[in-house]
Amino acid sequence: MVISVIGYYLILISTAFPGALFIKVISCIPLISISLAPSLVLSGQISVSIIIIAIILLIALNYILIKYGLRIYKVGILNYSEQDLWKKMFKAVKQK
């Protein structure tokens, strides 16, 4: 929810400061770009190449979250013991 609110306020800021470099850079950040990029494309502030970069970054983030998040979920959530939980979670991330 917080990410959606941030994206909404960035859309409002982008209308106040058209062509700002900060807004163009933020439009490539995964999860925020989902709400920000379409409005920037419609207003003509960013091009399709920036959208493609944002999509590639979002796919990379999803891959990282799936690869490491499943390990942490398996150890941290499905493990019912509370002894050395953080050590087990860091160990799960380091495993191949």
BELDAVEN-V528161 format. One record per helix or strand of 2 or more residues. SS is the DSSP state (alpha for helix, beta for strand). FROM is the first residue (numbers start at 1). LEN is the number of residues. If there is no record, write none. Layout:
# BELDAVEN-V528161
ss	from	len
SS	FROM	LEN
SS	FROM	LEN
This chain:
# BELDAVEN-V528161
ss	from	len
alpha	2	15
alpha	21	6
alpha	33	11
alpha	48	29
alpha	85	10
